[in-house]
Amino acid sequence: MSWTLYPARDFPRHIETWTGLHATLGPRHATVLLSAPFVAPLVAQFGREGDLLACWRQGGTVRAMAIVRPGRRGAWATFQPAQAPIGLWLQQEGLDTERLARALLGALPGFPLIPALTQMDPYLAPRPADGPCTRTLDYIDTARVTVRGSFDDYWNARGKNLRGNLKKQRARLEREGVATRMEVERQPGAMAQMVADYARLESAGWKGAEGTAVRADNAQGRYYHAMLENLAAQGKAGVYRYYFDEQLVAMDLCVEDGESIVVLKTAYDESVPSNLSPTLLMREEATRALFNEGRLERIEFYGRVMEWHTRWTEEVRTMYHVNYYRWPGLGRLHTLLDARNRPAQQPTTSL
């Protein structure tokens, strides 16, 4: 029982192994965010020299895998580009995560002090208890909607302000003769155009001004194109587009598995008057469609909870990081230094 390490750039050679392990996790744990079609483009576009693919075998069978990256001062962490909502760590149910992490310490090159599991979802992996060599840290609160019952029941449980505001917006658009429509694109061959359309929306706004927008020709654009195309070929991707007449005003880039749909990226036309909310109008129609279809159980947002999320749902959970220390004293020292460096009453939210 041991870890074997490979350069992460060789991930394509190990896709079948990753896919086979992912398939053994069961519907709840086999999130699309850890599937090979999602992960391979992440490694291709955002990986760098020194990243490692780790495989843990028991009795000749791979039962855990991870992609890890070296950090400073002897720390390693799961590969965590901004485009990945959760850390790239796979393990079969019933395995002891702390035991796996401690074994990884002995396999990593050099003399590592900390392997960290980042952006863990308590729904997929229950949060472990702190111990002598284990420390968990809050990351962010994130929201989801459980798709159960009728949309009307769900919508009537939303606040009056939200329902009334969107109803007024629709009435205004109707008075002004503006027709709204939502389109959902699922064809693999259309994903290049979808990403190009998304890039135009995002680049025209504040992200474009800051230089952080998706562009069709940058690493983000290449990633979303490849990933969406990969998953669309499996029927697991959908791009939602919303129009005022012929004007594209909002888009969602989404991926799906057997139980959930994940809204990865949202962009809207910032030239639309501020008293109209094309994103929320689109989301109302998209949510209604998902309730009516009854295919999926959850709508996952995974970003930090915003004010609009709290109007959309009461379901909020806290994602977390885990540090596993070589020695108990190192964990105590890290906790002490972190407390000294953190402003008073500010919760720990990152490694």
C-alpha positions as CSV (number, residue, x, y, z in Angstrom):
1,M,0.0,0.0,0.0
2,S,1.8,3.1,-1.2
3,W,1.7,6.2,-3.4
4,T,3.3,6.3,-6.8
5,L,4.1,9.6,-8.3
6,Y,4.1,10.7,-11.9
7,P,4.6,14.1,-13.6
8,A,1.1,15.7,-13.8
9,R,1.8,16.6,-17.5
10,D,1.5,12.8,-18.1
11,F,-2.2,12.9,-17.0
12,P,-3.4,11.8,-20.5
13,R,-1.6,8.5,-20.0
14,H,-3.5,7.9,-16.8
15,I,-7.0,9.0,-17.9
16,E,-8.3,5.5,-17.9
17,T,-7.1,4.9,-14.4
18,W,-8.6,8.2,-13.2
19,T,-11.9,7.5,-14.9
20,G,-12.0,4.0,-13.5
21,L,-11.5,5.2,-10.0
22,H,-14.0,8.0,-10.5
23,A,-16.6,5.5,-11.6
24,T,-16.3,3.5,-8.3
25,L,-17.2,6.5,-6.1
26,G,-20.9,6.2,-6.5
27,P,-23.4,8.9,-7.7
28,R,-23.1,11.1,-4.7
29,H,-19.3,11.4,-4.7
30,A,-18.6,11.0,-8.4
31,T,-19.1,14.7,-9.1
32,V,-18.5,15.9,-12.6
33,L,-16.0,18.4,-11.2
34,L,-13.6,15.5,-10.6
35,S,-14.2,13.7,-13.9
36,A,-11.4,13.3,-16.4
37,P,-13.1,15.4,-19.1
38,F,-13.1,18.3,-16.5
39,V,-9.7,17.7,-15.0
40,A,-7.6,17.0,-18.1
41,P,-8.0,20.5,-19.7
42,L,-7.2,22.0,-16.2
43,V,-3.8,20.3,-16.2
44,A,-3.2,21.1,-19.9
45,Q,-3.8,24.8,-19.5
46,F,-2.9,25.6,-15.9
47,G,-0.4,22.9,-14.9
48,R,3.3,23.7,-14.5
49,E,6.6,21.9,-14.0
50,G,6.7,20.2,-10.7
51,D,3.0,19.3,-10.4
52,L,2.6,15.6,-9.6
53,L,-0.1,13.0,-10.2
54,A,-0.2,10.7,-7.2
55,C,-1.8,7.2,-7.2
56,W,-2.4,5.1,-4.1
57,R,-2.7,1.4,-4.6
58,Q,-3.9,-1.4,-2.4
59,G,-3.6,-4.9,-3.5
60,G,-2.7,-3.8,-7.0
61,T,-5.9,-1.7,-7.3
62,V,-5.8,2.1,-7.5
63,R,-8.1,3.4,-4.7
64,A,-7.0,7.0,-4.4
65,M,-5.5,9.6,-6.8
66,A,-4.6,13.3,-6.5
67,I,-2.9,16.1,-8.4
68,V,-0.6,18.0,-6.1
69,R,1.6,21.1,-6.4
70,P,4.6,22.2,-4.3
71,G,4.4,25.4,-2.4
72,R,6.7,27.3,-0.1
73,R,8.4,26.1,3.1
74,G,7.8,22.4,2.5
75,A,4.1,22.7,1.9
76,W,2.3,20.8,-0.9
77,A,-1.4,21.2,-1.8
78,T,-3.9,19.7,-4.1
79,F,-3.8,21.4,-7.6
80,Q,-6.2,24.3,-7.3
81,P,-6.5,26.6,-10.3
82,A,-9.2,29.2,-10.0
83,Q,-11.3,27.4,-12.6
84,A,-11.6,24.3,-10.3
85,P,-14.3,24.7,-7.6
86,I,-13.0,21.8,-5.5
87,G,-9.5,20.3,-4.9
88,L,-8.4,17.5,-7.2
89,W,-8.4,14.6,-4.7
90,L,-10.2,11.2,-5.4
91,Q,-10.5,8.5,-2.8
92,Q,-12.9,5.5,-2.4
93,E,-15.4,5.6,0.4
94,G,-14.2,4.0,3.6
95,L,-10.5,5.0,3.3
96,D,-8.9,7.0,6.1
97,T,-8.0,10.4,4.6
98,E,-5.5,11.2,7.3
99,R,-3.7,7.9,6.7
100,L,-3.6,8.6,3.0
101,A,-2.2,12.1,3.6
102,R,0.5,10.9,6.0
103,A,1.5,8.3,3.5
104,L,1.8,11.0,0.9
105,L,4.2,12.8,3.1
106,G,6.6,9.9,2.8
107,A,6.3,9.7,-0.9
108,L,6.7,13.3,-1.9
109,P,10.1,14.5,-3.0
110,G,12.4,16.4,-0.6
111,F,11.3,16.7,3.0
112,P,7.7,17.9,2.9
113,L,6.1,19.2,6.1
114,I,2.4,19.7,5.1
115,P,0.2,18.1,2.4
116,A,-3.0,20.2,2.2
117,L,-6.3,19.3,0.8
118,T,-7.9,22.5,-0.5
119,Q,-11.5,23.5,-1.2
120,M,-13.2,20.4,0.1
121,D,-17.0,20.0,-0.1
122,P,-18.5,18.6,3.1
123,Y,-21.3,17.1,1.0
124,L,-18.8,15.0,-1.0
125,A,-16.2,14.5,1.8
126,P,-17.3,14.9,5.5
127,R,-15.1,17.3,7.4
128,P,-12.6,15.4,9.6
129,A,-12.1,16.2,13.2
130,D,-9.0,18.2,14.2
131,G,-6.3,16.1,15.8
132,P,-2.7,16.3,16.8
133,C,-1.5,16.4,13.2
134,T,-4.8,17.5,11.5
135,R,-6.2,21.0,11.2
136,T,-9.2,22.0,9.2
137,L,-9.9,25.6,8.1
138,D,-13.1,27.2,6.8
139,Y,-12.8,28.2,3.2
140,I,-16.1,29.8,2.0
141,D,-19.8,29.4,2.4
142,T,-21.5,28.2,-0.7
143,A,-25.1,27.7,-1.8
144,R,-27.3,25.2,-3.6
145,V,-30.9,24.6,-4.5
146,T,-32.5,21.2,-4.0
147,V,-34.7,20.4,-6.9
148,R,-37.7,18.8,-5.2
149,G,-41.4,19.2,-5.7
150,S,-42.9,21.8,-8.0
151,F,-41.3,25.0,-9.2
152,D,-44.4,27.0,-8.1
153,D,-43.9,25.7,-4.5
154,Y,-40.2,26.6,-4.6
155,W,-40.9,30.0,-6.1
156,N,-43.7,30.9,-3.7
157,A,-41.3,30.2,-0.9
158,R,-38.9,32.9,-2.1
159,G,-39.2,36.4,-0.7
160,K,-41.8,38.8,-2.0
161,N,-39.2,41.3,-3.0
162,L,-37.4,38.9,-5.4
163,R,-40.6,37.7,-6.9
164,G,-42.1,41.1,-7.2
165,N,-39.0,42.7,-8.6
166,L,-38.7,40.1,-11.4
167,K,-42.4,40.3,-12.2
168,K,-42.1,44.1,-12.6
169,Q,-39.1,43.7,-14.8
170,R,-41.0,41.3,-17.1
171,A,-43.9,43.7,-17.2
172,R,-41.7,46.6,-18.1
173,L,-40.0,44.6,-20.9
174,E,-43.4,43.6,-22.2
175,R,-44.6,47.2,-22.2
176,E,-41.5,48.2,-24.1
177,G,-42.1,45.5,-26.7
178,V,-38.9,43.6,-25.7
179,A,-39.2,39.8,-26.2
180,T,-37.2,37.6,-23.9
181,R,-36.0,34.1,-24.6
182,M,-33.7,31.5,-23.1
183,E,-31.7,29.1,-25.2
184,V,-29.7,26.1,-24.0
185,E,-26.8,24.8,-26.2
186,R,-25.6,21.3,-25.6
187,Q,-23.9,20.3,-28.9
188,P,-20.1,19.7,-28.7
189,G,-19.4,21.4,-32.0
190,A,-21.1,24.6,-30.8
191,M,-18.9,25.1,-27.7
192,A,-16.2,27.1,-29.4
193,Q,-18.8,29.6,-30.4
194,M,-20.4,29.6,-26.9
195,V,-17.0,30.4,-25.3
196,A,-16.4,33.1,-27.9
197,D,-19.8,34.7,-27.1
198,Y,-19.2,34.4,-23.4
199,A,-15.8,36.0,-23.8
200,R,-17.3,39.0,-25.7
201,L,-19.8,39.6,-22.9
202,E,-17.2,39.3,-20.1
203,S,-14.5,41.3,-21.9
204,A,-16.9,44.2,-22.4
205,G,-17.4,44.6,-18.6
206,W,-15.3,45.2,-15.5
207,K,-13.3,41.9,-15.9
208,G,-12.2,43.1,-19.3
209,A,-11.0,46.4,-17.9
210,E,-9.0,44.5,-15.2
211,G,-7.6,42.0,-17.7
212,T,-9.1,39.0,-16.0
213,A,-11.9,38.2,-18.5
214,V,-12.2,35.0,-20.4
215,R,-11.0,35.4,-24.0
216,A,-11.3,32.9,-26.8
217,D,-7.5,32.9,-27.2
218,N,-6.2,32.9,-23.6
219,A,-5.7,29.9,-21.3
220,Q,-9.2,30.4,-19.7
221,G,-10.9,30.4,-23.1
222,R,-9.0,27.3,-24.2
223,Y,-9.8,25.6,-21.0
224,Y,-13.6,26.2,-21.1
225,H,-13.7,25.3,-24.8
226,A,-12.0,22.0,-24.3
227,M,-13.8,21.1,-21.1
228,L,-17.2,22.0,-22.3
229,E,-16.6,20.2,-25.6
230,N,-15.4,17.1,-23.7
231,L,-18.4,17.0,-21.4
232,A,-21.0,18.0,-24.1
233,A,-19.9,14.9,-26.0
234,Q,-21.1,12.9,-22.9
235,G,-24.3,14.9,-22.6
236,K,-23.0,16.7,-19.4
237,A,-22.6,20.3,-20.5
238,G,-25.0,23.1,-21.2
239,V,-24.6,26.7,-22.0
240,Y,-27.6,28.9,-21.1
241,R,-28.1,32.1,-23.1
242,Y,-30.6,34.8,-22.5
243,Y,-31.8,37.4,-25.0
244,F,-33.7,40.7,-25.1
245,D,-35.0,40.5,-28.6
246,E,-31.7,39.7,-30.6
247,Q,-29.4,41.1,-27.9
248,L,-27.5,38.5,-25.9
249,V,-27.7,39.8,-22.4
250,A,-26.6,36.9,-20.1
251,M,-24.9,33.5,-20.1
252,D,-24.2,30.6,-17.8
253,L,-21.6,28.0,-18.4
254,C,-22.8,24.8,-16.7
255,V,-21.7,21.2,-16.3
256,E,-23.8,18.2,-15.1
257,D,-23.6,14.8,-13.6
258,G,-26.3,12.3,-12.7
259,E,-27.4,14.3,-9.7
260,S,-26.5,18.0,-10.1
261,I,-25.9,20.9,-12.4
262,V,-23.0,23.2,-11.5
263,V,-23.1,26.9,-12.6
264,L,-19.4,27.5,-13.3
265,K,-19.4,31.0,-14.9
266,T,-21.9,33.8,-15.4
267,A,-21.6,36.9,-17.5
268,Y,-24.0,39.6,-18.5
269,D,-24.2,42.6,-20.7
270,E,-23.3,45.5,-18.4
271,S,-24.8,48.0,-20.8
272,V,-28.3,46.9,-19.8
273,P,-30.0,49.5,-17.5
274,S,-29.2,48.8,-13.9
275,N,-32.9,48.4,-13.0
276,L,-33.0,45.3,-15.1
277,S,-31.4,42.0,-14.0
278,P,-30.9,39.8,-17.1
279,T,-28.9,37.2,-15.1
280,L,-31.8,36.8,-12.5
281,L,-34.4,36.7,-15.2
282,M,-32.4,33.9,-17.0
283,R,-31.9,32.1,-13.7
284,E,-35.6,32.1,-12.9
285,E,-36.4,30.5,-16.3
286,A,-33.5,28.1,-16.0
287,T,-34.6,27.0,-12.5
288,R,-38.2,26.6,-13.7
289,A,-37.0,24.4,-16.5
290,L,-34.9,22.2,-14.2
291,F,-37.8,21.7,-11.8
292,N,-40.1,20.8,-14.7
293,E,-37.6,18.4,-16.2
294,G,-37.0,16.6,-12.9
295,R,-33.7,15.1,-14.2
296,L,-31.4,16.5,-11.5
297,E,-31.5,16.8,-7.7
298,R,-29.4,19.9,-7.1
299,I,-28.3,23.2,-8.6
300,E,-24.8,24.0,-7.3
301,F,-23.2,27.4,-7.3
302,Y,-19.9,26.7,-5.5
303,G,-18.9,30.4,-5.5
304,R,-18.8,32.5,-2.3
305,V,-22.3,33.2,-1.1
306,M,-23.6,36.5,-2.3
307,E,-26.6,38.5,-1.3
308,W,-28.6,37.2,-4.3
309,H,-27.9,33.6,-3.3
310,T,-29.7,34.2,0.0
311,R,-32.8,35.2,-1.9
312,W,-32.6,32.1,-4.1
313,T,-32.1,29.5,-1.4
314,E,-31.6,28.9,2.4
315,E,-29.2,26.0,1.7
316,V,-25.7,27.1,2.6
317,R,-22.7,25.0,3.7
318,T,-19.1,25.7,4.5
319,M,-16.3,24.4,2.4
320,Y,-13.0,23.7,4.1
321,H,-9.3,23.1,3.7
322,V,-7.4,20.4,5.6
323,N,-3.7,20.5,6.6
324,Y,-1.9,17.3,7.7
325,Y,1.3,18.1,9.6
326,R,4.4,15.9,9.8
327,W,4.6,16.6,13.6
328,P,2.0,17.8,16.1
329,G,4.2,20.7,17.2
330,L,4.2,22.0,13.6
331,G,0.4,22.2,13.6
332,R,0.4,24.0,16.9
333,L,3.0,26.5,15.7
334,H,1.1,27.1,12.5
335,T,-2.1,27.8,14.5
336,L,-0.2,30.2,16.8
337,L,1.4,32.1,13.9
338,D,-1.9,32.3,12.0
339,A,-3.7,33.7,15.0
340,R,-1.0,36.4,15.4
341,N,-1.1,37.4,11.8
342,R,-4.8,37.4,11.4
343,P,-6.7,40.7,12.2
344,A,-8.9,40.4,15.3
345,Q,-12.2,38.6,14.8
346,Q,-11.4,37.7,11.2
347,P,-12.1,34.0,10.6
348,T,-9.4,31.8,9.0
349,T,-10.4,31.3,5.4
350,S,-7.3,30.1,3.6
351,L,-4.1,28.2,3.9
